[in-house]
């Protein structure tokens, strides 16, 4: 299926590894040019160079911290220099581990800035570029934890729920400007972070540990691959999904226990 993404400009945050990297590669595979961003300059420049070599597209690396206004502006400026964004995926984020009773204000604020304010600032800054080109698509990568929380990461749960509500609210405003906004809520996706955590907890039996997690949480009894999730994200952001507006899609192998 041709997704109609050839020549589009896609902005993906948190793209140096894992889900963000997979999404950027999925866009590039469809012929889209990409702006990829992460905090570590060497890592994101290596990613951009590899994407350019693999798919023959323009891949612009931006080393920035999107939890800050300055970091967001650097991404917005990079997209403008390529002719303006058509697609924006707010993916930058990380898990947490704390209790509400013990977590300091500073940790709450840092996650709010990364998960929510980055999406707010980038959406606001990239929307005029999309509108000038006749429209576009935005996708917020939240989490199944936005609706089905895990007890040990209350800050992550809360900020991802806020991100999902932000996307829903934003969608009603942006569709009037020809911009579709949706949310994806992944379940268990096998990323390098998950593998590293499994090695720390289970040592040589880390693969078995991941299987135990999948058996407990996902009806499909396995982790999803980054590529499975990335392909879905590319579709939702494409003209093929032109009637998808303001929705939250769970890509979770049956992990969600409600309708």
C-alpha positions in Angstrom: 0.0 0.0 0.0 1.3 3.4 -1.0 0.8 5.7 2.1 1.3 8.8 0.1 4.1 10.1 2.2 6.8 10.5 -0.5 8.4 13.9 -0.2 6.7 14.9 3.1 8.6 16.3 6.0 8.1 14.3 9.2 9.4 15.5 12.6 10.0 12.8 15.2 11.3 13.6 18.7 13.2 11.1 20.9 14.4 9.5 17.7 17.9 8.2 18.6 16.7 4.8 19.6 13.7 2.6 20.3 10.2 3.6 19.2 11.2 7.0 17.9 14.0 5.6 15.7 11.6 3.0 14.4 9.0 5.6 13.5 11.5 7.8 11.7 12.7 4.9 9.7 9.1 3.9 8.8 8.5 7.4 7.4 11.8 7.3 5.5 11.0 3.9 4.1 7.8 5.5 2.6 9.9 8.3 1.0 9.4 11.0 3.6 12.2 13.3 4.6 12.7 13.4 8.4 13.8 15.8 11.1 15.0 13.6 14.0 15.9 14.9 17.4 17.3 13.8 20.7 19.6 15.2 23.4 22.8 13.4 22.5 24.4 15.0 19.4 26.6 12.1 18.3 23.8 9.6 18.6 21.2 11.6 16.7 23.7 12.6 13.9 24.6 8.9 13.5 20.9 8.0 13.2 20.3 10.7 10.6 23.3 9.7 8.5 22.1 6.0 8.6 18.6 6.9 7.6 19.9 9.0 4.7 22.1 6.1 3.5 19.4 3.4 3.9 16.5 5.2 2.2 18.0 8.0 0.1 16.0 10.8 1.8 17.0 14.0 3.6 17.4 13.3 7.3 18.2 16.4 9.5 19.6 15.8 13.0 18.8 18.2 15.7 20.5 17.8 19.1 18.2 19.4 21.5 16.3 18.9 24.8 12.6 19.3 23.9 11.8 19.6 27.6 12.9 23.2 27.2 11.5 26.1 25.1 14.9 26.5 23.4 15.1 22.9 22.5 11.6 23.0 20.9 12.5 26.1 18.9 15.5 24.4 17.5 13.3 21.6 16.1 10.7 24.1 14.7 13.5 26.1 13.0 15.0 22.9 11.5 11.6 21.9 10.0 11.1 25.4 8.6 14.5 25.2 6.9 13.4 22.2 5.0 10.2 23.8 3.8 8.0 23.2 6.8 6.6 20.1 8.6 3.8 17.9 7.3 3.9 15.5 10.2 4.8 15.7 13.8 5.2 12.8 16.2 5.7 13.7 19.8 7.6 10.7 21.1 10.3 11.9 23.5 9.7 10.4 26.9 10.9 8.0 29.5 9.5 5.7 32.2 9.6 6.5 35.9 9.8 4.6 39.2 8.6 6.2 42.5 5.7 6.6 44.9 3.5 9.7 45.2 4.5 10.0 48.8 8.2 10.2 48.1 8.6 11.8 44.7 9.8 15.4 44.9 8.2 18.3 43.0 11.2 18.6 40.8 10.6 15.1 39.4 7.0 15.8 38.7 7.9 19.0 36.9 10.6 17.4 34.8 8.2 14.7 33.5 5.5 17.3 32.8 8.0 19.4 30.8 9.1 16.3 28.8 5.8 14.6 28.2 3.4 17.4 28.0 5.0 20.8 27.5 7.2 19.5 24.7 4.1 18.4 22.8 2.4 21.8 23.5 5.3 23.9 22.3 6.1 21.8 19.3 2.4 21.5 18.2 2.0 25.3 18.5 5.2 26.0 16.6 4.8 23.5 13.8 1.1 24.1 13.1 1.6 27.2 11.1 4.1 25.3 8.9 1.5 22.6 8.3 -1.3 25.0 7.7 0.7 26.9 5.1 1.2 23.7 3.2 -2.5 22.8 3.2 -2.6 20.7 6.4 -0.9 17.9 8.1 -0.9 15.3 10.9 0.2 15.2 14.5 0.5 12.0 16.6 1.2 11.9 20.4 2.9 8.8 21.6 1.3 8.3 25.1 1.0 4.8 26.6 -1.4 2.2 27.7 -0.5 3.6 31.2 -2.5 6.7 30.3 -5.6 4.6 30.9 -4.4 1.5 32.7 -1.8 2.7 35.2 1.1 0.7 36.7 1.4 1.2 40.4 5.1 1.9 40.5 5.2 4.9 38.0 2.5 7.4 39.1 4.3 10.3 37.4 4.5 8.6 34.1 0.9 7.5 34.3 -0.3 11.0 35.1 1.7 12.8 32.5 0.9 10.4 29.8 -2.8 10.7 30.6 -2.4 14.4 30.3 -0.7 14.0 27.0 -3.7 12.0 25.7 -6.2 14.6 26.9 -4.0 17.3 25.3 -4.2 15.5 22.0 -7.9 15.1 22.2 -8.4 18.8 23.0 -5.9 19.9 20.3 -7.6 17.8 17.7 -10.8 19.9 17.8 -8.8 23.1 17.3 -6.4 21.8 14.7 -8.9 20.1 12.4 -10.2 23.5 11.5 -6.8 24.3 10.2 -6.6 21.0 8.2 -4.4 19.3 10.7 -5.4 15.9 12.1 -4.3 15.0 15.7 -4.4 11.5 17.2 -2.8 9.5 20.0 -1.2 6.1 20.0 -1.1 4.1 23.3 1.5 1.3 23.0 1.5 -1.7 25.3 4.6 -3.9 25.6 7.0 -2.9 22.8 10.4 -4.6 22.8 12.8 -1.6 23.0 16.4 -1.4 24.0 15.3 0.1 27.3 13.1 -3.0 28.0 16.0 -5.3 27.2 18.4 -3.4 29.4 15.9 -3.5 32.3 15.5 -7.3 31.8 19.2 -7.8 31.9 19.5 -5.8 35.1 16.7 -7.8 36.8 17.3 -11.3 35.5 20.8 -11.5 34.2 21.4 -14.4 31.8 17.7 -15.3 31.9 16.6 -11.8 30.6 14.7 -13.3 27.6 12.8 -15.5 30.0 12.0 -12.5 32.1 10.5 -10.7 29.1 8.4 -13.7 28.3 7.1 -13.8 31.8 6.1 -10.1 31.5 4.3 -10.8 28.2 2.6 -13.8 29.6 1.2 -11.8 32.5 0.1 -8.7 30.7 -0.5 -9.3 27.0 -3.2 -11.6 25.6 -1.0 -12.2 22.6 1.7 -13.5 24.9 4.6 -11.6 23.4 6.1 -8.2 23.1 5.3 -6.1 20.0 8.2 -5.1 17.8 9.2 -1.6 17.2 8.5 -2.1 13.5 4.9 -3.2 14.2 4.2 -0.1 16.1 6.1 2.2 13.7 4.2 0.9 10.7 0.9 1.7 12.5 2.1 5.2 13.3 3.1 5.8 9.7 -0.3 4.8 8.5 -2.2 7.0 11.0 -0.1 10.0 9.9 -0.7 9.3 6.2 -3.5 10.4 3.9 -4.7 6.8 3.9 -6.0 7.6 7.5 -7.6 10.9 6.5 -10.8 10.2 8.5 -9.0 9.5 11.8 -9.3 12.5 14.0 -9.0 12.9 17.8 -8.8 9.2 18.5 -6.6 7.2 20.8 -5.4 3.9 19.4 -4.2 1.0 21.6 -1.4 -1.1 20.0 -1.0 -3.4 22.9 -1.5 -7.1 22.0 -4.7 -7.3 24.2 -3.1 -5.7 27.3 -5.9 -3.2 27.8 -8.6 -4.8 30.0 -11.4 -2.5 29.2 -13.2 -1.5 26.0 
